């Protein structure tokens, strides 16, 4: 499935472990023969800045444990993140050594599932079937390595369809 660049830029990636754990703890998941899909809404999880650090941050308010031998990191708050574009949805993928011992196999599964997933998410976003600010975590199963792409596509599309239908009710 070919996905245009402008469609892919609407889809972000989960990078922080806290986001993966939040999606895992949401309780919304769908299991298929080739993957497990977990979903959570990201609305209401924005970081609210602390009132103490509202002004110009000083070294004692930002990094209280700063002392001799530490790097001078003044002016950076712990919660500061670079401004990112507003994504319509985000995805993350966990491919473990427990299932695939060989890194070549892990990377192959990651590439196969990502190619299919981006196409499905882009199509469902354009159709308006995915609520804004939704996060997905994909856990490929052992059969995803040898399964045909069509089977992975069918399973992912079905899981995302079921999860978003449950969420909109």
N, C-alpha and C positions, 0 to 999 in steps of 0.2 A: 504494500500500500504506500503510495507516494504522498508525502505531506509537504506542503509549501512552507517556506521559511517564515512567512508572516503568520501562519497558523501556529508554528512551533513557538514563536516568541510570546504567545499568550499563555504558554504552559511553563511553569517554573519547576524547580527541583527542591526537594526537602534536603537540607544539608546538616541540620543540627539533630543530635540524638534526642533532645527534648521533644522535637516535633514528631519523630518516629514513635516515641513512647506515648505521646498524646494520642496519636492516631490508633496505636495498638490498644490503648485503654478505652477508646470510645465504644467498643463493643460491636461495631458494625463491620461484619466481614462476610465474604462469600468464598466458598471453597470449590474449586473446579479440579479436574484431573491434572491440569498442567500448572496451576498457580493458585495462590491465595491472595485475595484482594481485600484490603482493609480501607475504610473510608471514615473521615471525620470532617466536620465543618471548622474552618479556621476563624470564623467570625467570633469576636469577643475574646480572642486570645492575644490581642495586641499588648505590647509592653508599654505600660504607663510610666513616664519618667517620675523619679522620686522628687519630692518637693525640696529636699535638702540640696540636690544638685541642679536646681533650676537655673542658678546663676553661673558664673564662670567657675568651672571646677578647679579646686586647688589640689595640691598633692595629698593633703590629709583627708579630703572628702572622697577622692577618687580611689586611691590605693593606700589605705591606712597602714599597710604592712611594709611600706617602702623604707628601706634602710640601706646601710652600707653594703655594697656588693650587688645591689639590685639595679636593673636597667632603668634609666630615666624615662618613664612613660607618662609624663605629665600631659594633661589635656585630653586624655582618652578615658572615657567612662567605660565601665564593664559592659553596659547594655548597648553601647553605640554600635550600630551596624551601618554599612554603606546603604545609601538610598537605593532601593531596588524598584524596578518597574512593577506596577500593580498587576499581578498575574491573576488570570481567571480561575486557574486551578494549579495545584502543584502535585508532583509525584516523587516518590522515593522507592528505591529497590534494594532489597536485602538478598544477597546471593552468598550463601555461607560455605565455609570449608567443610562443614559437617556433611553436606550432601555431595559436593564436588571437591575432591582433594586436589585436583590439578587446576592450576590457574587458567590454563587454556580453556578448559571446559567452563569455568566460572565466567570468563570474559565472553565466550561464545553465547552462553545463555543470556547474559546481560544484554548483549547487542541484539540478539533475536527478539527478546521480549520488549526492549526499548523501542525498536523499529515499529513493532505492531502497536504498542501502547500509545505512542505519539499520534499515530494515525487515528486510532479510535477516539482518543480524547479530543483531538482537533475536530473530528466530525461531530461528536456529541456536543461540543461547545458551540459550534456553528449552528446546530439545530436547536440550541437552547435547552438541552436536556440535563446539563450539569449545573447545579446551583453555583453562584459565584463564591469564591473563597473556599473551595473544597480541596482537601488534601487526600491523596491516595498513597498507600504503601503496597507494593507488589512483592510477593514472596514466591518466586518460581519453585516448582516442585521438580523432583528428579526426572520425571517424564518430559519436561520442557526441553531437555537437551536433544532428544531424538524425535520428538513429535514434529509433524509437518507444520509449517508456518500457518496454514489454514486452520489447523486445530487450535493452535495458540490464539489466533485471532478470534475464533468463534468463542473460546472459553473466556477471554478477557472482555470481549464485547458483551457477552451474556452476564458476567459478574458485575460489570460497571452499570449495565442497564438495570439489573435487579437492585443494586445498592442505591442508585439515584432514584429509582421508583419508590423504594421504601422511604428514602429521606424526604421526598416531596409530599408524602401523605401526611 
